[in-house]
Amino acid sequence: MHWTPKYPRALPPCVMLLIAFATTLFGCQQGVQNIQGAVPEWARTGNFSFARWDGGPIEVSKGILSGWPGFLVPDPQVIYTTENLYDVGTIELIERAHVNWIWVTWSNGFSNQTEAPQQVLLRRYIEECHRHGIHVTAYVSIANIFWEDMFLRVPESRDWILKINGQPVPYPAADYAAVGRVTRYMADLSLEAWQQYTLGRVISAVNAGADGIVFDNSTSIYGRELLEQFTGRALAEARKRNPQVLLMSNYPRELMIAARAENAITSELGWEPGIFDSQPPSLDQWNTPPDLLRVSEGLLALNAGLLRTLWAVSQGVRPVVVEYGNRHSGDRFLDTLSPAHQKLALAECAAFHAANEQYHESTTLRDLFFGQDAATQNWDAVAQYNSFLQKYAQFYGEPKSIAGVAVVVDTKVSDIAFLNALAARNWIYDVVFEEDATSENLARYRIVIAAPSVVVRSGWKRYEDVMPAEFAAASPGSVTAPDSLVVNFNGQSQNSRILIHLLNYADAPVFDIDLKVKGQFATARLLSPDIAPQGLPVYSDEQFTYIRIAELQIYDLVVLEP
């Protein structure tokens, strides 16, 4: 079926009613051994590609009441696109990019009565997605209350608002100055009544066929213990309806480790990767400050430290998806990544055992929906790289660390910049949380480094105290290349091959890259979404295998077989 969106002269009546309502109505942690059995085959690392698919009538109202670009001052095409995103014809867009897992807006903070019509749409959409082999996770706000609607339709919700020093706590990331009033408050997650109300939303989504739940607004204001208690409870309840259901939460950096109470991981902390010639313009409320590293060609932005940390959270079991929502210039509502940076984002995630989480909303969704050039080029880049990753999925599944270095971090992950710096120097390391840093867990590493925020224990070192020869002895290999190149090495659980991921963050290709890998390997294959597959000559001595790569555009995967 070929689907072409039709832009109406007038907004649909249901959207007009929602806008009118929005603007005028009111002047316990699960053990990893249990998580393992709950992750279905389709959601294992390397088997999926992901996209956020935020839409529907309640997303329109959310955008208006949050002061989002394209919503508060309504762009008719933005409104129409968002309202109609769950027309089954849009599944063609998902398939075009070779995406096989999405999330949809099930509940974002309005009353159940207000959200019910959207959920009727979604039942059909989920069913049709399943027919096309696309898995669906339902977005549920864990804490958001659009109080004007909730107080009217659920009077008891007046007692569910979180208060500090007697004052209600607004949701922090809306533009209330633009809206003219506070429209969103945080719920008190510790209240049984609110937990029950939210659990009802979870159960209704699973009963409608959702393969998973994603919780949003899981802020540090609640604390790790409360979040783990509730998400563990929600996962247990959801499993009663679907034993393989997935649950993940959008946590800030300091709460990443709380995701271990769940069986999947999502993060929106990713930054547009690449090398830039200047600092970003003044940051707005939608972007966080980047950790930029000086390299020969400019300022390097990469996400390897974040991705290695999420791998530590996952314990190699939970699927990981990461949104690269932070832009060097502009913001995610208005600006898509360039095709080259989009490809790099997808490759970077794959190289560190995650999936890149596509994001389109407001004008970026509008432009994709209506086939504007920049959005189409971005989506074609997604399609190209997702197609490659799916074609060679066998090399991304069951990843196994072969790092000889452990970097111990605190549970608040205070040292992402430090982790990024190590990755940019092509150190191959594992992140270990301080609470996991037992003698047993560290025994397999030749070097244990304490991150700057961690107190050094016996047998550990600071980075500056590690001699180059020590690092070389602990490393699975090395690379000789310009400093725009970042490398990762890993093995796989079911075989003896070694996989080498090469990422070029510069805008120009890199030539004549030399790899030295511990061990003797008989064959080397170069796979890339940018060029045709090819065999590579290998040279071995008693200790190492040597390989030369003539050219790297954005991403190469080298597969070494004994």
C-alpha positions as CSV (number, residue, x, y, z in Angstrom):
1,M,0.0,0.0,0.0
2,H,1.3,3.4,-0.9
3,W,0.2,6.1,1.4
4,T,0.3,9.9,0.7
5,P,-0.8,12.3,3.4
6,K,-3.6,14.7,2.5
7,Y,-3.3,18.2,4.0
8,P,-6.7,19.5,4.9
9,R,-7.8,23.1,4.6
10,A,-9.4,23.0,8.0
11,L,-8.3,21.2,11.1
12,P,-10.2,18.0,12.1
13,P,-13.0,18.7,14.5
14,C,-11.5,16.5,17.2
15,V,-8.3,18.5,17.1
16,M,-10.2,21.8,17.3
17,L,-12.0,20.6,20.4
18,L,-8.8,19.5,22.0
19,I,-7.2,22.9,21.3
20,A,-10.2,24.7,22.6
21,F,-10.1,22.5,25.8
22,A,-6.4,23.1,26.3
23,T,-6.5,26.8,25.8
24,T,-9.8,28.1,27.0
25,L,-11.5,25.7,29.4
26,F,-9.6,27.2,32.4
27,G,-8.4,31.0,32.5
28,C,11.6,-3.9,44.5
29,Q,14.4,-4.7,42.2
30,Q,14.3,-7.9,40.0
31,G,17.4,-10.1,39.9
32,V,19.3,-10.3,36.6
33,Q,18.6,-14.0,36.5
34,N,14.9,-13.3,36.3
35,I,15.3,-10.5,33.8
36,Q,17.1,-12.9,31.4
37,G,14.1,-15.1,30.9
38,A,11.8,-12.1,30.3
39,V,13.6,-10.7,27.3
40,P,12.1,-12.1,24.1
41,E,14.3,-13.1,21.2
42,W,13.2,-10.1,19.0
43,A,14.4,-7.7,21.7
44,R,17.8,-9.1,22.2
45,T,20.8,-7.0,21.3
46,G,21.3,-6.7,17.6
47,N,17.8,-7.9,16.7
48,F,15.9,-4.6,16.7
49,S,15.8,-1.1,15.4
50,F,13.9,1.6,17.2
51,A,11.9,4.8,16.8
52,R,9.9,7.0,19.0
53,W,6.5,7.5,17.4
54,D,4.8,10.2,19.6
55,G,1.5,11.3,18.3
56,G,-2.3,11.3,18.5
57,P,-4.8,13.9,19.9
58,I,-3.5,13.9,23.4
59,E,0.1,14.6,22.1
60,V,-1.4,17.7,20.4
61,S,-2.8,18.9,23.7
62,K,0.4,18.0,25.5
63,G,2.4,20.1,23.0
64,I,0.1,23.1,23.4
65,L,0.0,23.0,27.2
66,S,3.8,22.6,27.3
67,G,4.6,25.5,25.1
68,W,6.3,23.4,22.4
69,P,7.4,24.9,19.1
70,G,4.7,24.2,16.5
71,F,2.0,23.6,19.0
72,L,1.4,26.6,21.2
73,V,1.2,28.9,18.2
74,P,-0.3,26.2,16.1
75,D,1.3,25.2,12.9
76,P,-1.6,23.6,11.1
77,Q,0.5,20.9,9.4
78,V,2.2,20.1,12.7
79,I,-1.2,19.7,14.4
80,Y,-2.5,17.6,11.5
81,T,0.5,15.4,11.3
82,T,0.6,14.7,15.1
83,E,-3.2,14.1,15.2
84,N,-3.1,11.6,12.3
85,L,0.1,9.8,13.1
86,Y,-1.8,6.6,14.1
87,D,-3.5,6.3,10.7
88,V,-2.4,2.8,9.8
89,G,-1.0,4.2,6.5
90,T,1.9,5.7,8.5
91,I,3.2,2.2,9.1
92,E,4.7,2.5,5.6
93,L,7.0,5.2,6.9
94,I,8.2,2.9,9.7
95,E,8.9,0.1,7.3
96,R,10.7,2.3,4.9
97,A,13.3,3.0,7.5
98,H,13.6,-0.7,8.4
99,V,12.4,0.1,12.0
100,N,10.9,-2.9,13.8
101,W,10.2,-1.5,17.2
102,I,8.4,1.8,18.1
103,W,6.8,3.5,21.0
104,V,3.4,5.2,20.9
105,T,1.7,7.7,23.1
106,W,-0.7,5.7,25.3
107,S,-1.0,8.0,28.4
108,N,0.8,11.3,28.9
109,G,-0.9,12.9,32.0
110,F,-4.6,13.5,31.1
111,S,-7.4,11.7,32.7
112,N,-8.4,8.2,31.6
113,Q,-11.6,9.6,30.2
114,T,-9.8,12.2,28.0
115,E,-7.2,9.6,26.8
116,A,-9.7,6.9,26.0
117,P,-10.4,7.9,22.4
118,Q,-6.7,7.9,21.6
119,Q,-6.4,4.4,23.0
120,V,-9.1,3.2,20.7
121,L,-7.0,4.4,17.8
122,L,-4.0,2.7,19.2
123,R,-5.6,-0.7,19.6
124,R,-6.1,-0.9,15.9
125,Y,-2.6,0.6,15.2
126,I,-0.9,-1.9,17.5
127,E,-2.7,-4.8,15.8
128,E,-1.7,-3.5,12.4
129,C,1.9,-3.0,13.4
130,H,2.1,-6.6,14.6
131,R,0.8,-7.7,11.2
132,H,3.8,-6.0,9.7
133,G,6.3,-7.4,12.2
134,I,6.7,-4.2,14.2
135,H,6.7,-4.4,18.0
136,V,5.1,-1.6,20.0
137,T,5.9,-0.1,23.4
138,A,3.3,2.1,25.1
139,Y,4.4,5.5,26.5
140,V,3.0,6.2,30.0
141,S,3.9,9.2,32.1
142,I,4.8,8.0,35.6
143,A,4.3,11.4,37.2
144,N,2.7,14.0,34.9
145,I,-0.7,15.5,35.8
146,F,-2.3,18.0,33.5
147,W,-4.2,19.3,36.5
148,E,-7.0,21.3,34.7
149,D,-8.3,18.1,33.1
150,M,-7.5,15.8,35.9
151,F,-9.1,17.9,38.7
152,L,-12.3,18.2,36.6
153,R,-12.7,14.5,35.7
154,V,-10.9,12.9,38.6
155,P,-11.6,15.1,41.6
156,E,-9.6,12.9,44.0
157,S,-6.5,13.7,42.0
158,R,-6.3,17.1,43.8
159,D,-4.7,15.0,46.6
160,W,-2.2,13.3,44.3
161,I,0.0,16.4,43.6
162,L,3.6,16.3,44.9
163,K,4.3,19.1,47.2
164,I,7.6,20.5,48.6
165,N,7.3,22.9,51.5
166,G,3.6,22.9,50.9
167,Q,3.9,24.0,47.3
168,P,2.9,21.9,44.3
169,V,5.9,20.9,42.1
170,P,5.5,21.8,38.4
171,Y,6.8,19.5,35.7
172,P,10.2,21.2,35.0
173,A,10.7,21.0,31.3
174,A,7.7,23.0,29.9
175,D,7.7,26.6,28.7
176,Y,5.1,28.0,31.2
177,A,6.1,31.6,30.4
178,A,5.0,31.0,26.8
179,V,1.8,29.2,27.9
180,G,0.9,31.9,30.4
181,R,0.3,29.5,33.4
182,V,1.5,26.3,35.0
183,T,-0.3,23.5,33.3
184,R,1.6,20.4,34.5
185,Y,2.3,19.2,38.0
186,M,4.2,16.2,39.3
187,A,2.3,13.5,41.0
188,D,3.4,12.1,44.4
189,L,4.6,8.6,43.3
190,S,4.6,7.4,46.9
191,L,0.8,7.5,47.1
192,E,-0.9,4.2,46.7
193,A,-3.9,5.9,44.8
194,W,-1.5,7.3,42.2
195,Q,0.3,4.1,41.8
196,Q,-3.0,2.3,41.3
197,Y,-4.1,4.8,38.7
198,T,-0.8,4.4,36.8
199,L,-0.9,0.6,37.1
200,G,-4.4,0.7,35.5
201,R,-2.9,2.5,32.5
202,V,-0.1,-0.1,32.2
203,I,-2.5,-3.0,32.3
204,S,-4.8,-1.4,29.7
205,A,-1.8,-1.0,27.4
206,V,-0.7,-4.6,27.8
207,N,-4.3,-5.8,27.3
208,A,-4.4,-3.8,24.1
209,G,-1.4,-5.8,22.8
210,A,1.5,-3.5,23.7
211,D,4.8,-5.5,23.8
212,G,6.3,-3.1,26.4
213,I,5.8,0.0,28.5
214,V,8.1,3.0,28.7
215,F,7.8,5.3,31.7
216,D,8.7,8.9,31.4
217,N,9.1,11.8,33.9
218,S,11.0,9.5,36.3
219,T,13.0,12.2,37.9
220,S,15.5,12.1,40.7
221,I,13.0,14.0,42.9
222,Y,11.5,10.5,43.7
223,G,14.7,8.8,44.6
224,R,16.0,5.4,43.5
225,E,14.3,3.3,46.1
226,L,10.8,4.5,45.3
227,L,11.3,4.3,41.6
228,E,12.6,0.7,41.9
229,Q,9.7,-0.2,44.1
230,F,7.1,1.1,41.7
231,T,8.7,-0.1,38.4
232,G,9.3,-3.5,39.9
233,R,5.7,-3.6,40.9
234,A,4.5,-2.5,37.4
235,L,6.7,-5.1,35.7
236,A,5.3,-7.8,37.9
237,E,1.7,-6.8,37.1
238,A,2.3,-6.5,33.4
239,R,3.9,-9.9,33.3
240,K,0.7,-11.5,34.6
241,R,-0.8,-10.5,31.3
242,N,2.2,-11.0,29.1
243,P,5.2,-12.9,30.6
244,Q,7.5,-11.4,27.9
245,V,6.5,-7.8,28.3
246,L,9.3,-5.2,28.5
247,L,9.5,-2.2,30.8
248,M,11.9,0.7,30.7
249,S,12.1,4.2,32.1
250,N,13.6,7.4,30.9
251,Y,16.0,8.2,33.7
252,P,18.4,11.1,34.2
253,R,22.1,10.2,34.4
254,E,22.2,10.0,38.2
255,L,19.4,7.4,38.2
256,M,20.6,5.2,35.3
257,I,21.3,2.2,37.6
258,A,17.7,2.2,38.8
259,A,16.8,0.6,35.4
260,R,18.0,-2.7,36.8
261,A,14.6,-3.1,38.4
262,E,13.3,-3.3,34.8
263,N,14.1,-5.5,31.8
264,A,14.9,-2.9,29.1
265,I,16.7,0.5,29.1
266,T,16.1,3.8,27.3
267,S,17.9,7.1,27.6
268,E,17.5,10.5,25.9
269,L,20.9,11.7,27.0
270,G,22.7,11.2,23.6
271,W,24.4,14.1,21.9
272,E,24.7,14.8,18.2
273,P,28.0,13.0,17.3
274,G,30.7,14.6,15.1
275,I,33.6,17.0,15.0
276,F,32.6,20.7,15.2
277,D,34.6,23.9,14.7
278,S,33.1,25.8,17.6
279,Q,31.2,25.5,20.9
280,P,27.4,25.2,20.4
281,P,25.3,28.3,20.6
282,S,23.7,29.2,23.9
283,L,21.9,26.2,25.1
284,D,18.1,26.2,25.4
285,Q,15.9,24.3,27.7
286,W,15.7,21.3,25.4
287,N,19.5,20.7,25.3
288,T,22.1,19.7,27.9
289,P,25.7,20.9,27.9
290,P,28.0,18.7,25.8
291,D,31.3,17.1,26.8
292,L,33.5,18.2,23.9
293,L,37.1,17.0,23.5
294,R,39.8,18.8,21.6
295,V,41.2,16.8,18.7
296,S,43.3,17.9,15.7
297,E,40.3,18.7,13.5
298,G,38.2,20.5,16.1
299,L,35.9,19.6,19.0
300,L,34.8,16.0,19.2
301,A,31.4,15.1,20.5
302,L,30.8,11.4,21.1
303,N,28.6,9.2,23.3
304,A,30.9,6.2,24.0
305,G,31.1,6.9,27.7
306,L,27.3,7.0,28.0
307,L,26.9,3.9,25.9
308,R,29.5,2.0,27.9
309,T,27.7,3.0,31.1
310,L,24.3,1.9,29.8
311,W,26.0,-1.5,28.9
312,A,27.0,-1.7,32.6
313,V,23.4,-1.0,33.6
314,S,22.1,-3.6,31.2
315,Q,24.5,-6.3,32.6
316,G,24.7,-7.5,29.0
317,V,21.1,-8.7,29.2
318,R,18.6,-5.9,28.9
319,P,18.1,-4.3,25.4
320,V,19.3,-0.7,25.2
321,V,17.9,2.2,23.1
322,V,19.3,5.7,23.1
323,E,17.8,8.9,21.7
324,Y,20.3,11.5,20.4
325,G,18.0,14.4,21.3
326,N,20.7,17.0,22.0
327,R,21.7,19.1,19.0
328,H,24.9,21.0,18.4
329,S,22.7,23.8,17.0
330,G,18.9,24.0,17.0
331,D,16.8,21.5,18.9
332,R,15.1,18.2,18.4
333,F,11.6,19.7,17.7
334,L,12.9,21.8,14.8
335,D,16.1,20.2,13.4
336,T,16.8,16.7,12.2
337,L,20.4,15.4,12.2
338,S,22.3,15.7,8.9
339,P,22.4,12.4,7.0
340,A,26.1,12.0,7.9
341,H,25.6,12.6,11.6
342,Q,22.5,10.4,11.5
343,K,24.5,7.5,10.1
344,L,27.2,8.1,12.7
345,A,24.6,8.1,15.5
346,L,23.2,4.7,14.3
347,A,26.7,3.3,13.9
348,E,27.9,4.6,17.3
349,C,25.1,2.9,19.1
350,A,25.6,-0.4,17.2
351,A,29.3,-0.3,17.9
352,F,28.6,-0.2,21.7
353,H,25.7,-2.7,21.8
354,A,22.7,-0.4,21.7
355,A,20.1,0.8,19.2
356,N,19.7,4.4,18.2
357,E,16.2,5.7,19.1
358,Q,14.8,7.8,16.3
359,Y,13.0,11.0,17.4
360,H,10.6,13.1,15.3
361,E,8.1,15.5,16.7
362,S,6.7,19.0,15.9
363,T,8.2,20.3,12.7
364,T,10.6,17.4,12.2
365,L,7.7,15.0,12.2
366,R,5.7,17.3,9.9
367,D,8.6,17.4,7.4
368,L,8.9,13.6,7.5
369,F,5.2,13.2,7.1
370,F,5.0,15.5,4.1
371,G,8.2,14.3,2.5
372,Q,10.3,17.5,2.8
373,D,13.9,17.0,1.5
374,A,15.9,17.3,4.7
375,A,13.7,14.9,6.6
376,T,13.6,12.5,3.7
377,Q,17.4,12.5,3.4
378,N,17.6,11.9,7.1
379,W,15.1,9.0,6.9
380,D,16.9,7.5,3.9
381,A,20.1,7.5,6.0
382,V,18.2,5.7,8.8
383,A,17.0,3.2,6.2
384,Q,20.4,2.6,4.8
385,Y,22.1,1.9,8.1
386,N,19.2,-0.1,9.7
387,S,19.2,-2.2,6.6
388,F,22.9,-3.0,7.0
389,L,22.6,-3.7,10.7
390,Q,19.7,-6.1,10.0
391,K,21.5,-7.8,7.1
392,Y,24.5,-8.5,9.4
393,A,22.6,-9.0,12.6
394,Q,24.6,-12.2,13.4
395,F,27.6,-10.0,14.2
396,Y,25.7,-7.8,16.7
397,G,24.0,-10.4,18.8
398,E,25.3,-12.0,22.0
399,P,28.1,-9.4,22.4
400,K,30.8,-10.3,24.9
401,S,33.3,-7.9,26.5
402,I,37.0,-8.7,25.9
403,A,38.2,-5.6,27.8
404,G,41.1,-6.0,30.1
405,V,40.5,-2.7,31.9
406,A,37.6,-1.8,34.3
407,V,36.7,1.8,35.2
408,V,34.9,2.1,38.5
409,V,32.2,4.8,38.6
410,D,29.9,6.1,41.2
411,T,26.2,5.3,40.9
412,K,25.4,8.8,39.9
413,V,27.8,8.5,36.9
414,S,29.5,11.8,37.7
415,D,32.4,11.1,35.2
416,I,30.9,10.7,31.8
417,A,33.3,13.3,30.4
418,F,36.2,11.2,31.8
419,L,34.8,8.1,30.2
420,N,34.4,9.9,26.9
421,A,38.0,11.0,27.0
422,L,39.2,7.4,27.6
423,A,37.1,6.2,24.6
424,A,38.4,9.0,22.4
425,R,41.9,7.7,23.2
426,N,40.7,4.2,22.1
427,W,41.0,2.6,25.5
428,I,38.9,-0.5,25.5
429,Y,37.3,-0.7,29.0
430,D,34.2,-1.8,30.9
431,V,32.3,0.5,33.2
432,V,31.7,-1.1,36.7
433,F,29.5,0.6,39.2
434,E,31.1,1.1,42.6
435,E,28.4,-1.0,44.3
436,D,29.3,-3.9,41.9
437,A,33.1,-3.5,42.4
438,T,33.6,-6.7,44.3
439,S,36.8,-8.8,44.1
440,E,34.9,-11.4,42.2
441,N,33.6,-9.0,39.6
442,L,37.0,-7.4,39.1
443,A,39.1,-10.5,39.0
444,R,39.2,-10.9,35.2
445,Y,40.6,-7.4,34.6
446,R,44.3,-6.7,34.5
447,I,43.8,-3.0,35.4
448,V,41.2,-1.4,37.6
449,I,40.9,2.4,37.4
450,A,39.0,4.6,39.8
451,A,37.1,7.4,38.0
452,P,37.8,10.8,39.4
453,S,34.7,10.8,41.7
454,V,35.6,7.4,43.2
455,V,37.9,6.8,46.1
456,V,40.8,4.5,45.2
457,R,40.9,1.2,46.9
458,S,43.7,-1.3,47.3
459,G,44.8,-2.6,43.9
460,W,43.1,0.2,41.9
461,K,44.8,3.0,40.1
462,R,44.2,6.5,38.8
463,Y,44.3,6.9,35.0
464,E,47.5,9.0,35.2
465,D,49.3,6.2,37.1
466,V,48.8,3.6,34.3
467,M,51.9,3.2,32.2
468,P,51.5,2.8,28.4
469,A,53.0,-0.6,28.5
470,E,50.5,-1.7,31.1
471,F,47.6,-0.5,29.0
472,A,49.0,-2.3,25.9
473,A,49.3,-5.5,27.8
474,A,45.6,-5.2,29.0
475,S,44.2,-4.2,25.6
476,P,42.8,-6.7,23.0
477,G,44.4,-4.6,20.2
478,S,45.3,-1.1,19.0
479,V,44.7,1.2,16.1
480,T,47.0,3.6,14.3
481,A,44.9,6.3,12.7
482,P,44.0,10.0,13.1
483,D,42.3,11.1,16.3
484,S,38.9,11.5,14.5
485,L,38.7,7.7,14.7
486,V,37.2,5.8,17.6
487,V,37.4,2.0,17.8
488,N,35.7,-0.7,19.9
489,F,36.6,-4.4,20.1
490,N,34.2,-7.2,21.3
491,G,33.7,-10.9,21.1
492,Q,30.5,-13.0,21.0
493,S,29.3,-15.5,23.5
494,Q,28.8,-18.4,21.0
495,N,32.0,-18.2,18.9
496,S,35.6,-17.3,18.8
497,R,35.5,-14.4,16.4
498,I,36.6,-10.9,17.2
499,L,34.6,-7.9,16.0
500,I,36.2,-4.5,15.5
501,H,34.0,-1.4,15.1
502,L,35.6,1.7,13.4
503,L,33.9,5.1,13.7
504,N,35.0,8.2,11.8
505,Y,33.7,11.4,13.5
506,A,35.2,13.7,10.8
507,D,33.4,14.9,7.7
508,A,36.2,13.6,5.4
509,P,37.2,9.9,5.0
510,V,40.2,8.4,6.8
511,F,42.8,6.5,4.9
512,D,45.4,3.7,5.7
513,I,44.2,2.5,9.1
514,D,46.4,-0.1,10.8
515,L,45.0,-2.6,13.3
516,K,47.0,-4.8,15.6
517,V,44.9,-7.5,17.4
518,K,46.1,-10.0,20.0
519,G,45.9,-13.6,18.8
520,Q,46.2,-15.3,15.4
521,F,43.3,-15.0,13.0
522,A,43.0,-16.7,9.6
523,T,40.5,-14.4,7.9
524,A,39.3,-10.8,8.0
525,R,36.2,-9.4,6.4
526,L,35.3,-5.8,6.1
527,L,31.6,-5.0,6.2
528,S,30.2,-1.5,5.9
529,P,27.0,0.3,4.9
530,D,29.2,2.7,2.9
531,I,31.1,0.3,0.6
532,A,30.8,-3.2,-0.7
533,P,32.0,-6.1,1.6
534,Q,35.5,-7.3,1.0
535,G,38.1,-9.6,2.3
536,L,41.2,-8.1,4.0
537,P,44.7,-9.5,3.9
538,V,45.9,-10.6,7.3
539,Y,49.5,-11.0,8.6
540,S,50.3,-12.8,11.9
541,D,53.2,-13.4,14.1
542,E,53.2,-15.5,17.3
543,Q,51.3,-12.8,19.2
544,F,49.4,-10.5,16.9
545,T,47.4,-10.3,13.7
546,Y,47.9,-7.2,11.6
547,I,45.3,-5.7,9.2
548,R,45.3,-2.5,7.1
549,I,42.1,-0.8,6.0
550,A,42.5,1.5,3.0
551,E,39.6,3.8,3.6
552,L,37.0,4.5,6.2
553,Q,34.1,6.8,5.4
554,I,31.8,6.7,8.5
555,Y,31.5,3.1,9.8
556,D,33.3,-0.2,9.2
557,L,33.0,-3.5,10.9
558,V,35.9,-5.9,10.7
559,V,35.1,-9.6,11.4
560,L,38.1,-11.7,12.4
561,E,37.8,-15.5,12.4
562,P,40.4,-17.9,13.8
